Amino acid sequence: MPFYSQSRNDRCLNAYLDDAGRPRVRLSIVGFIDILGFSQASLSCTTPEESQRILDNIFDAMCDSRAFVRKSFAENDVAAQKGWEIKFFSDNLALGCPIDDEGIDSTLIAWFIIRCAESYQLGMAMNGYFVRGALTQGPICLTDEIIFGSALVESYQIESKASIVPRIVLTEPLQNLVMKSYGARPQGTGIDACPTICRDVDGWWFVNYLEAAHAAGGIQWDLIERHKKSILDSLSRTTRHEVLPKYGWACRYHNVFCHWHREDAGYSDKYRIDRVDEHSTIYRLGDD
């Protein structure tokens, strides 16, 4: 990483730096997310021009997804506090938001980070890139110079073992925190928290990222249609047998979401992917 200097004022804008500009570990809501197929895409390039084309596509997708997150939370109380940090490195994204300040509502922070992950994941998927990852609660330091802490290690390990399909799972500490607010409507989130997470057949709770297509007027079905197209395009390009189940899971999740919202205004069967997945073992928080 290139060396550069920062003014004291710039350094202290980071929530993980003390008044002297030195990094500090803080109890936080933490996320680790990576792009599926990133390494394979890099290795498959045979010319510098092809590498540049793929890099441009991924960079544009990340920028578009970050803009989608910012738009989704333009008036969010937590976002306005600017106490959270996001760092990109290679195909990975690390994010953290401290919850150890006096008077901080850790539950509200947790739901905010979950909703950020939700919007980022949908934004990437609509651009043709599916992601996986994990969210947790624990100690971390997240600055331009260093990312350190057991929470990041835990997120990475869970992401590697449990997020084998394109989902962002919640670890047990974070599950315990958000379950305390079950059925509540946290101020500043703008919608009920319940639809935001789901439980999969293997017992893992994960981010219901298609819920990010839910606006004040209902489901934005054009976004669901773009998600469908991204899945089908990814399936058409996939030649590796071990990758197919990942997109098979995405098909199943997509159809389950459509099934949940089949009575909503604007729904049509054309938004489904032609598979027999109407009844599934994916459950939303609050489902019987």
N, C-alpha and C positions, 0 to 999 in steps of 0.2 A: 504494500500500500504506500502510495507516495506521501512524503512528509510535507505537511503544511502547517502554518501557524494560525491561531485564532486569537482574536481579541478577547479580553476577559469577559466583556459583555456578551459576545457571541457564544463563548463556552458555557456560560451560566444559563443560557437559554435551554440547555439540555437538562431534562429532569433527573438524569443519572450522573450529574456532575455536582460537586459541592461548591461552596462559595469561592474556594481557591482554584476551581477548575479541575480538580482531581476526580477520577471516576469513583463511584460508590455503588455498592450493591443495595437494592431496595426490593422489598416485598411487592410483587406486581402480578397483574394478569398478563400472561406471556403466550405468544403463539409462534409456531415454526411451520412454514408452508413451503412446498417446493412444486415444481412443474413436472408432471409426468412426461417421460419421453425426452427430456431435455438432453441428457447425455447421449442417447441414441441418435437424436437429431444432429448433434455436434459431430459424432463419429461418422455419420453417413455422408457428410459433405466431402466431395472429391475435388472441389476447386475453391479458391478464395472467393470467387463471385457467388458461389452457392452458399458458402458460409455467411457472407455478408447479407444475402437475401433472407436467410433464416434468422440471423441476428436482428435485422430490421423488423421482421414480422413479430418476433418475441418482444422487442423493445416497444413497438407500437401497441401491442396487446397489453403490456404492463402499464404503459402510460394511460391508455384508455380505461383500464380497470381502476387505476388510482383516481382518475377523474370521476368515474362512476361512484366510487366510495365517497369522494368529497361532495358530489352533488347530493348523494343520499343523506348526508349528515351535515348539510350546510348550516342548519339552524339547531343542531344538537347541542345541548348544554355541556356535555362532556367534551365534545370536539372543540368547543369554544375555549375551553380551559387550556388547550395546547400542552397538556402534561404528558402526552404519549409519544413514543418514538417508534419509527419504522426504519429498518435497514435492509437493503437488498445486497446480496452477494451471490454471484454465480446464478443458479436457478432457484435460490432460496430467498425467502422473506422472513425476517424476524421482527416481531413487534412486541412492545411492552408498555404497560401503563401502570405506574406506581399506585398502590392502595394503602400506603403506610402513613400518609399525611393525616393529621388530626381533622376530624370532621368529614373524611372521605367516605362515601357510600360505596363499599367494595362490590356490592351486588349490582349497582347501577353501572359501575365500570366494567364488570364482567359481561353484562348484557351488551354494552356498547362495543366491546371487543368482538363478541360473537357476531354482532350485526355487521361490523366492519369486515370480518372474515367472510360472512355471507355475501356481501356486496362484491368484494374482491373476487371471490370464487366464481360468482355468476358472470362478472365482467370478463374474466379470463376465458371461461367456457364459451361465451358468445363470440370470442375472438379465436376460438378453435384450440385453446389450451386448457387442459384439465389439470387440476391441482389436488394435492393431498396434504395433510398436515395434522397438527395436534395443538390444542389449547390447554393451558394449565394455570395453576396459581403457585407462585413460589419466588425465590430470590433470583434477581438478575441485574446485571449492569449492561446497558446498551448505549454505546457512544460511537462516534465515528472511528475511533481508534481501537476499540475492543468490545467484544461481546462475551460476557462471562456470567456463569451462574448455573446452579443445579437445575433450575426450571427449564433452561434452554436444553440441557442434556436430556432431561426427562421428556420434553416435547419431541426432540429428535428421535429418541429411542422408541417412543410410542408411535410416532409417524412412520418409522421404518418397519415396525412389527404389526401394527393394527391398521394403519391406513394404506393397505395394499391396493385398495380401490380408490377412485377419486372422491374421497370424503375427508373432512376435517373433524377429527374426533375430540371429545372432551375427556380429560383425565379425571380420576376420582376426586381430587381436591376441588376442581372447578365444578364438577357435577354437584358435589355437596353444597357449594356456595350458591349456585343458581337455583337448586331445588328449594332452597329456603324461601325464594320469592315466587314459587309456583302459583300461578293464577293471578299474580299481581300485574299491574300496568305501571312499570317504572316511569317516573317523570322524565321527559326528555327523549324517550325512545320513539314516541309517536304511535306505537302499535302495541298490541298484546305480545308479551314475550313468549307465550306458550307455543305458537307454531314455529318458532325459530330453531328448535332442536328436535331431533327424531332419534328413536332407538332402533338399531338394526337387528337382524336375526341373530347375530353373535353377541348381542347384549351391549354393544358400544353405542353411546349417545354421540350424535354427530350433527354438524351444522346443516340445517335445512336450507341450502343456499338458493333454491328456486323461490323461496319466500321473498327474496329481494326483488322479485318481479311484481310484488304486491304494492301498489300505490294507493293513494287516497280514493281513487275512483274504482279500485278493484284490481284484478290481475291484468298486467300488461301482456296480453297474449302474443304480441309480436316478439317479445323477449323469449317466451317459451318456444316459439317457432324457430328462433335463431338457435336456441339451445338444442332443439331436435336436429337441426341441420348440422350443427357442430359434431354431434354424436355420429350421425350417419356418414359425414365426411371422414371422421377419424376412423370409423370402421372400414370404410372403403380403401383407406390408405394402409391399414394395418396388415402386415405380413408375418408378424411374429406371433406364434400360437399362444405364448404366455401372456401376451398383452390383451388378447381378445376378451377374457373375462372381466377386465377392468371396464371396458366399454359396455359389456353386457350388464354390469352392475349399473352403469349410468343410464342405460335403456330402462332398466327396471325401476330405478328411482324416478326417472322422468315420467313414466307411465303412472306410477303411484301418485305423484303430485297431481297429474291431470285427473286421476280418479277422485282425489280428495276435493278437487275444485270443479267437478263436472256439472254442478248446479249453478256455478257462478256465471254472471253476465259475460257474454262473448265467447263462452266455451264452444268448441266444436271437436268432434272426433278426429279431425284432420291434424290436431296438435299432438295426438298420440303417436308413438312409434309402433308399428305393426308387430306386436308381440302379445302373448297371453300373460299379462302381468297385472291384471286389474286388482287381484287380491294378493297382498304381500305381507311379509312379516316385518315391514318397516312401520313403526308407530310414531305418531307425534306425541309430544308431551300433552297430556289431557285426554288422549284416546283411551277408550275402555279396553 
